[in-house]
Amino acid sequence: MSATLKRIHQLVASGDVRISLHGYEELAEDDISVRKLIQGFDEAVLVEDYPDYPKGPCCLVLQRDGLGLPIHVVWGIPSGRASPAVVVTAYRPDPNIWHEDCLRRRHES
């Protein structure tokens, strides 16, 4: 587990979570429940880690909804701060871009 994901896991477990405006819009667009997204975080699988992202460390994870369908979520921590864990965006992975496992982009080998 990356240091970024480990810290986000700690924040989510303690309830220190925020949803960005963009995150709310994307969740609503794809009919994803905020509550289920947060509840399902324990099962998150790291897809990509961005520890040096200018707006703060963040990572892309694969989660599942209540029906087992895949959701990609970008979780981050604001630059220069220790908290909160922020849902930057969340979306249903596009099968034209992602392999069936939703862990690898199609242009990667």
Backbone as CSV, one residue per row, in Angstrom:
resi,resn,N_x,N_y,N_z,CA_x,CA_y,CA_z,C_x,C_y,C_z
1,MET,0.851,-1.178,0.000,0.000,0.000,0.000,0.897,1.241,0.000
2,SER,0.587,2.194,-0.861,1.387,3.418,-0.929,1.175,4.257,0.331
3,ALA,2.115,5.145,0.600,2.000,6.044,1.765,0.774,6.941,1.610
4,THR,0.493,7.357,0.389,-0.680,8.203,0.141,-1.954,7.453,0.494
5,LEU,-2.080,6.242,-0.030,-3.286,5.456,0.231,-3.397,5.106,1.712
6,LYS,-2.299,4.821,2.356,-2.317,4.501,3.781,-2.850,5.691,4.592
7,ARG,-2.370,6.897,4.272,-2.832,8.094,4.995,-4.310,8.350,4.717
8,ILE,-4.720,8.210,3.471,-6.132,8.404,3.143,-6.988,7.374,3.866
9,HIS,-6.511,6.152,3.938,-7.237,5.101,4.660,-7.440,5.508,6.121
10,GLN,-6.401,6.045,6.756,-6.509,6.499,8.147,-7.552,7.612,8.283
11,LEU,-7.531,8.551,7.351,-8.480,9.663,7.400,-9.917,9.192,7.197
12,VAL,-10.115,8.300,6.234,-11.461,7.769,5.991,-11.946,6.996,7.212
13,ALA,-11.080,6.188,7.799,-11.465,5.406,8.979,-11.876,6.306,10.142
14,SER,-11.268,7.488,10.233,-11.602,8.408,11.326,-12.760,9.343,10.964
15,GLY,-13.281,9.221,9.748,-14.412,10.040,9.324,-14.024,11.424,8.827
16,ASP,-12.741,11.664,8.615,-12.246,12.963,8.156,-12.239,12.978,6.629
17,VAL,-13.438,13.130,6.051,-13.637,13.023,4.611,-14.439,14.220,4.109
18,ARG,-14.070,14.690,2.942,-14.816,15.739,2.252,-14.998,15.299,0.805
19,ILE,-16.047,15.807,0.184,-16.297,15.539,-1.230,-16.179,16.876,-1.950
20,SER,-15.354,16.954,-2.981,-15.230,18.191,-3.746,-16.520,18.425,-4.524
21,LEU,-16.737,19.669,-4.933,-17.909,19.976,-5.745,-17.900,19.140,-7.022
22,HIS,-16.736,19.065,-7.668,-16.622,18.241,-8.871,-16.935,16.780,-8.546
23,GLY,-16.451,16.314,-7.392,-16.724,14.948,-6.970,-18.216,14.687,-6.826
24,TYR,-18.947,15.625,-6.185,-20.404,15.483,-6.045,-21.080,15.425,-7.411
25,GLU,-20.641,16.285,-8.308,-21.251,16.315,-9.640,-21.038,14.990,-10.368
26,GLU,-19.828,14.460,-10.303,-19.528,13.192,-10.973,-20.263,12.021,-10.320
27,LEU,-20.338,12.018,-9.002,-21.074,10.959,-8.303,-22.543,10.968,-8.720
28,ALA,-23.131,12.153,-8.756,-24.539,12.266,-9.147,-24.746,11.837,-10.595
29,GLU,-23.828,12.236,-11.468,-23.945,11.894,-12.888,-23.935,10.389,-13.120
30,ASP,-23.129,9.667,-12.335,-23.033,8.214,-12.488,-23.870,7.449,-11.465
31,ASP,-24.739,8.173,-10.747,-25.647,7.563,-9.761,-24.882,6.703,-8.746
32,ILE,-23.845,7.297,-8.169,-23.028,6.620,-7.157,-23.321,7.246,-5.805
33,SER,-23.648,6.438,-4.839,-23.958,6.904,-3.490,-22.690,7.287,-2.728
34,VAL,-22.681,8.497,-2.159,-21.546,8.944,-1.348,-21.348,8.001,-0.173
35,ARG,-22.414,7.665,0.494,-22.332,6.791,1.667,-21.712,5.445,1.309
36,LYS,-22.187,4.840,0.227,-21.641,3.530,-0.175,-20.200,3.644,-0.650
37,LEU,-19.865,4.773,-1.279,-18.497,4.992,-1.720,-17.555,5.004,-0.514
38,ILE,-17.925,5.733,0.514,-17.095,5.819,1.715,-17.083,4.480,2.448
39,GLN,-18.239,3.834,2.562,-18.299,2.533,3.222,-17.461,1.488,2.493
40,GLY,-17.368,1.597,1.183,-16.635,0.615,0.391,-15.150,0.892,0.266
41,PHE,-14.678,1.944,0.925,-13.267,2.318,0.771,-12.321,1.230,1.261
42,ASP,-12.701,0.474,2.266,-11.815,-0.574,2.800,-11.392,-1.579,1.737
43,GLU,-12.198,-1.730,0.711,-11.897,-2.676,-0.357,-11.167,-2.026,-1.541
44,ALA,-10.813,-0.768,-1.411,-10.168,-0.035,-2.512,-8.838,-0.672,-2.897
45,VAL,-8.589,-0.710,-4.208,-7.350,-1.253,-4.758,-6.632,-0.109,-5.481
46,LEU,-5.375,0.078,-5.155,-4.598,1.142,-5.773,-4.406,0.885,-7.268
47,VAL,-4.706,1.890,-8.080,-4.502,1.814,-9.527,-3.289,2.668,-9.900
48,GLU,-3.279,3.920,-9.450,-2.174,4.840,-9.727,-1.958,5.730,-8.512
49,ASP,-0.716,6.052,-8.231,-0.357,6.881,-7.075,0.333,8.147,-7.564
50,TYR,-0.081,9.276,-7.034,0.498,10.568,-7.410,0.954,11.301,-6.141
51,PRO,2.006,10.833,-5.487,2.423,11.425,-4.204,2.942,12.850,-4.325
52,ASP,3.385,13.252,-5.509,3.963,14.585,-5.700,3.065,15.511,-6.512
53,TYR,1.793,15.218,-6.576,0.877,16.056,-7.344,0.862,17.463,-6.737
54,PRO,0.942,18.522,-7.559,1.052,19.889,-7.036,-0.070,20.325,-6.090
55,LYS,-1.290,19.831,-6.291,-2.397,20.225,-5.412,-2.461,19.385,-4.146
56,GLY,-1.545,18.420,-4.017,-1.489,17.549,-2.848,-1.458,16.098,-3.280
57,PRO,-0.928,15.237,-2.422,-0.844,13.819,-2.779,-2.232,13.240,-3.041
58,CYS,-2.301,12.401,-4.062,-3.579,11.781,-4.384,-3.327,10.430,-5.050
59,CYS,-4.382,9.666,-5.178,-4.265,8.370,-5.831,-5.592,7.991,-6.463
60,LEU,-5.488,7.207,-7.515,-6.642,6.641,-8.191,-6.817,5.230,-7.663
61,VAL,-8.021,4.926,-7.191,-8.298,3.582,-6.691,-9.507,2.996,-7.402
62,LEU,-9.568,1.689,-7.386,-10.721,0.960,-7.883,-11.548,0.542,-6.689
63,GLN,-12.811,0.923,-6.717,-13.757,0.480,-5.694,-14.932,-0.173,-6.395
64,ARG,-15.831,-0.745,-5.647,-17.031,-1.388,-6.202,-18.265,-0.809,-5.521
65,ASP,-19.353,-0.725,-6.273,-20.600,-0.271,-5.668,-21.335,-1.462,-5.053
66,GLY,-22.520,-1.237,-4.560,-23.294,-2.296,-3.907,-23.627,-3.465,-4.813
67,LEU,-23.589,-3.253,-6.122,-23.861,-4.312,-7.089,-22.582,-4.960,-7.599
68,GLY,-21.438,-4.506,-7.077,-20.157,-5.054,-7.515,-19.606,-4.411,-8.773
69,LEU,-20.245,-3.345,-9.239,-19.778,-2.661,-10.442,-18.596,-1.759,-10.098
70,PRO,-17.650,-1.634,-11.037,-16.435,-0.862,-10.746,-16.664,0.645,-10.716
71,ILE,-15.919,1.286,-9.836,-15.895,2.741,-9.732,-14.432,3.146,-9.576
72,HIS,-13.990,4.104,-10.352,-12.681,4.705,-10.139,-12.883,5.947,-9.284
73,VAL,-12.064,6.089,-8.255,-12.156,7.243,-7.361,-10.770,7.851,-7.211
74,VAL,-10.685,9.159,-7.373,-9.450,9.866,-7.063,-9.628,10.472,-5.677
75,TRP,-8.817,9.978,-4.740,-8.784,10.480,-3.364,-7.526,11.326,-3.213
76,GLY,-7.630,12.424,-2.496,-6.467,13.262,-2.289,-6.450,13.903,-0.917
77,ILE,-5.331,14.540,-0.620,-5.148,15.317,0.606,-4.640,16.684,0.151
78,PRO,-5.276,17.773,0.592,-4.843,19.097,0.136,-3.364,19.377,0.420
79,SER,-2.723,20.041,-0.527,-1.304,20.381,-0.411,-1.026,21.162,0.879
80,GLY,0.021,20.749,1.578,0.429,21.432,2.794,-0.424,21.132,4.013
81,ARG,-1.337,20.191,3.888,-2.227,19.843,5.003,-2.139,18.356,5.291
82,ALA,-2.531,17.973,6.479,-2.531,16.566,6.868,-3.907,15.925,6.675
83,SER,-4.931,16.746,6.448,-6.295,16.261,6.285,-7.115,17.350,5.600
84,PRO,-8.293,17.031,5.157,-9.026,15.774,5.175,-8.701,14.928,3.940
85,ALA,-9.277,13.726,3.891,-9.269,12.927,2.665,-10.382,13.498,1.792
86,VAL,-10.057,13.799,0.548,-11.019,14.440,-0.343,-11.298,13.536,-1.544
87,VAL,-12.583,13.333,-1.824,-12.965,12.675,-3.073,-12.895,13.763,-4.134
88,VAL,-11.881,13.680,-4.971,-11.683,14.671,-6.026,-12.664,14.409,-7.164
89,THR,-12.765,13.152,-7.564,-13.716,12.746,-8.594,-13.964,11.246,-8.475
90,ALA,-15.036,10.797,-9.061,-15.368,9.374,-9.105,-16.171,9.141,-10.383
91,TYR,-15.937,8.010,-11.005,-16.606,7.743,-12.272,-16.595,6.246,-12.561
92,ARG,-17.458,5.855,-13.470,-17.464,4.479,-13.969,-16.370,4.375,-15.030
93,PRO,-15.451,3.438,-14.903,-14.376,3.312,-15.892,-14.920,3.022,-17.295
94,ASP,-14.386,3.716,-18.270,-14.767,3.534,-19.668,-14.071,2.286,-20.210
95,PRO,-14.839,1.279,-20.658,-14.222,0.042,-21.165,-13.377,0.255,-22.423
96,ASN,-13.542,1.386,-23.097,-12.695,1.689,-24.250,-11.312,2.167,-23.816
97,ILE,-11.196,2.590,-22.572,-9.927,3.105,-22.047,-9.260,2.100,-21.112
98,TRP,-10.069,1.368,-20.362,-9.554,0.470,-19.323,-9.776,-0.993,-19.686
99,HIS,-8.818,-1.833,-19.345,-8.985,-3.284,-19.485,-10.121,-3.742,-18.574
100,GLU,-10.577,-4.968,-18.773,-11.694,-5.506,-17.993,-11.462,-5.461,-16.495
101,ASP,-10.198,-5.577,-16.062,-9.915,-5.548,-14.623,-9.989,-4.130,-14.044
102,CYS,-10.089,-3.122,-14.918,-10.175,-1.705,-14.541,-8.932,-1.211,-13.805
103,LEU,-7.845,-1.960,-13.907,-6.595,-1.597,-13.236,-5.525,-1.113,-14.211
104,ARG,-5.720,-1.402,-15.501,-4.724,-1.033,-16.501,-5.395,-0.353,-17.675
105,ARG,-4.770,0.724,-18.141,-5.272,1.413,-19.331,-5.001,0.547,-20.566
106,ARG,-5.850,0.626,-21.528,-5.718,-0.199,-22.736,-4.464,0.108,-23.527
107,HIS,-3.965,1.327,-23.491,-2.752,1.655,-24.250,-1.492,1.116,-23.600
108,GLU,-1.612,0.585,-22.365,-0.456,-0.027,-21.695,-0.411,-1.503,-22.045
109,SER,0.755,-2.073,-22.046,0.867,-3.506,-22.361,0.772,-4.348,-21.118
